[in-house]
């Protein structure tokens, strides 16, 4: 699976996903840190990557995108990077399956 991690999430999530064999990059690896959401969306669509973000704006942006874009919407509130990574990894099989089943938005709570 291909993941593009949004700026408000730790690059550690991308590192963990890569360690498990997924193609995962943090937005700051490929775009300026202050790049607009539309640039992130365009990059994800062009490279068939699922965006991982806490930003609720992406739900609407993904629905309106010209090209299909999938989103893993992290809805956990403020938590440590370790907690986020642990929860994501604990649900990774379900997340990957939901994305493979062509769900546009997958929520992680």
NORCORMO-V352102 format. One record per residue. N is the residue number from 1. RES is the residue in three letters. SS is DSSP state (A for helix, B for strand, O for the rest). PSI is psi as a letter, one per 30 degrees, with the letter a starting at -180 (999 if undefined). D_LAST is the distance of its C-alpha to the last C-alpha in whole Angstrom. Layout:
n;res;ss;psi;d_last
N;RES;SS;PSI;D_LAST
N;RES;SS;PSI;D_LAST
//
This chain:
n;res;ss;psi;d_last
1;UNK;O;l;20
2;UNK;B;k;21
3;UNK;B;k;18
4;UNK;B;j;19
5;UNK;B;k;16
6;UNK;O;l;17
7;UNK;O;e;19
8;UNK;O;f;16
9;UNK;O;l;15
10;UNK;O;k;17
11;UNK;A;f;19
12;UNK;A;e;19
13;UNK;A;e;16
14;UNK;A;e;18
15;UNK;A;e;21
16;UNK;A;e;19
17;UNK;A;e;18
18;UNK;A;e;22
19;UNK;A;f;23
20;UNK;O;g;21
21;UNK;O;g;24
22;UNK;O;l;21
23;UNK;B;j;23
24;UNK;B;k;20
25;UNK;B;l;22
26;UNK;B;k;21
27;UNK;A;e;22
28;UNK;A;f;24
29;UNK;A;f;26
30;UNK;O;f;27
31;UNK;O;l;27
32;UNK;O;k;28
33;UNK;O;f;25
34;UNK;O;g;26
35;UNK;O;k;26
36;UNK;O;l;25
37;UNK;A;e;22
38;UNK;A;e;24
39;UNK;A;e;26
40;UNK;A;e;23
41;UNK;A;e;22
42;UNK;A;e;26
43;UNK;A;e;25
44;UNK;A;e;22
45;UNK;A;e;24
46;UNK;A;e;28
47;UNK;O;g;26
48;UNK;O;h;24
49;UNK;O;k;21
50;UNK;B;k;17
51;UNK;B;k;16
52;UNK;B;j;13
53;UNK;B;l;12
54;UNK;O;f;10
55;UNK;O;j;13
56;UNK;O;f;13
57;UNK;A;f;17
58;UNK;A;f;16
59;UNK;A;e;15
60;UNK;A;e;19
61;UNK;A;e;20
62;UNK;A;e;19
63;UNK;A;f;20
64;UNK;A;f;24
65;UNK;O;k;24
66;UNK;O;e;28
67;UNK;O;k;26
68;UNK;O;k;23
69;UNK;O;k;20
70;UNK;O;l;17
71;UNK;B;k;14
72;UNK;B;j;10
73;UNK;B;j;9
74;UNK;B;j;6
75;UNK;O;h;5
76;UNK;O;f;5
77;UNK;O;a;9
78;UNK;O;k;11
79;UNK;O;l;11
80;UNK;O;l;14
81;UNK;A;e;14
82;UNK;A;e;15
83;UNK;A;e;12
84;UNK;A;e;10
85;UNK;A;e;12
86;UNK;A;e;12
87;UNK;A;e;8
88;UNK;A;e;9
89;UNK;A;e;13
90;UNK;A;f;12
91;UNK;O;g;10
92;UNK;A;e;13
93;UNK;A;e;15
94;UNK;A;e;13
95;UNK;A;e;12
96;UNK;A;e;15
97;UNK;A;e;16
98;UNK;A;e;15
99;UNK;A;e;16
100;UNK;A;f;19
101;UNK;O;g;19
102;UNK;O;g;19
103;UNK;O;k;16
104;UNK;O;e;16
105;UNK;B;k;13
106;UNK;B;k;10
107;UNK;B;k;6
108;UNK;B;j;4
109;UNK;O;999;0
//
